[in-house]
Amino acid sequence: MSLEKLVDTMIRDAIARGEFENLPGQGKPIDLAEYFHAPEAVHVAQAILKNAGMLPVEIELLQEMATLKELLGSARDEPEKDKLRKSLKEKQVQFDLLLERRKR
């Protein structure tokens, strides 16, 4: 069986199981305006980074914040919790600043 047929079969099976129902944004058009307004060099750079397994800084920060939240939830003593809260707050500020810069 060719790869194309295998993928087609997998998609049809997933549809039959209802895995594509109730997805966020279902029935709404995808907003690609930001993508098409970005220069071609940005697209090329993003493709190179993706192929190299590099994550955008925002994604790395989100992952770090998720880890800190998990650690905070399992921390037992207050000094450790305070340290984790401080680190989490710093990561959140970094993330917010990156998003604010992107808006401009």
C-alpha positions in Angstrom: 0.0 0.0 0.0 1.4 3.4 -0.9 1.9 6.1 1.7 -0.8 8.2 0.2 -3.4 5.4 0.4 -2.2 4.6 4.0 -2.7 8.2 5.1 -6.0 8.4 3.3 -7.2 5.3 5.2 -6.0 6.7 8.5 -7.9 9.9 7.9 -11.1 8.1 6.9 -10.9 5.9 10.0 -10.4 9.0 12.2 -13.4 10.7 10.6 -15.5 7.5 11.2 -14.5 7.5 14.9 -15.5 11.2 15.1 -12.0 12.5 16.0 -12.5 15.6 13.8 -15.8 16.6 15.4 -16.1 19.6 17.8 -12.6 20.9 17.1 -11.9 24.6 18.0 -12.7 26.9 15.1 -14.8 24.2 13.3 -16.7 25.7 10.5 -14.8 29.0 10.6 -12.3 30.1 8.0 -8.7 30.0 8.9 -7.2 33.5 9.3 -4.0 33.5 7.2 -3.7 37.2 6.9 -0.7 37.4 9.3 1.0 34.6 7.4 0.6 36.2 4.0 1.7 39.7 5.2 5.0 38.3 6.6 7.9 38.6 4.2 9.0 35.5 2.4 12.3 35.5 4.3 10.4 35.0 7.5 8.6 31.9 6.0 11.9 30.5 4.9 13.5 31.1 8.3 10.5 29.5 10.1 10.7 26.5 7.8 14.4 26.1 8.5 14.0 26.3 12.3 11.1 23.9 12.2 13.1 21.4 10.1 16.0 21.7 12.6 13.7 21.0 15.5 14.0 24.4 17.0 11.0 25.9 18.8 10.0 29.5 18.8 10.9 31.3 22.1 7.2 31.7 22.9 6.7 28.0 22.8 9.8 27.3 25.0 8.5 29.8 27.5 5.1 28.2 27.6 6.7 24.8 28.2 8.9 26.2 31.0 5.8 27.8 32.6 3.9 24.6 32.5 6.8 22.8 34.1 7.0 25.4 36.8 3.3 25.2 37.5 3.6 21.4 37.9 6.5 21.8 40.3 4.6 24.5 42.2 1.7 22.1 42.6 3.9 19.4 44.1 6.2 21.7 46.2 5.9 21.2 50.0 7.8 24.0 51.7 7.1 27.7 51.4 10.6 28.9 50.5 10.6 26.5 47.5 7.1 27.6 46.5 8.1 31.2 46.7 11.1 30.5 44.5 8.9 28.7 41.9 6.3 31.5 42.0 9.1 34.1 41.3 10.4 32.1 38.4 6.9 31.6 37.0 6.2 35.3 37.2 9.5 36.1 35.4 8.7 33.7 32.6 5.2 35.2 32.3 6.6 38.7 32.0 9.0 37.5 29.3 6.2 35.9 27.4 3.9 38.9 27.7 6.7 41.2 26.4 7.3 39.0 23.4 3.7 39.0 22.5 3.5 42.8 23.0 6.5 43.2 20.6 4.8 41.0 18.0 1.7 43.2 18.0 3.7 46.3 17.1 
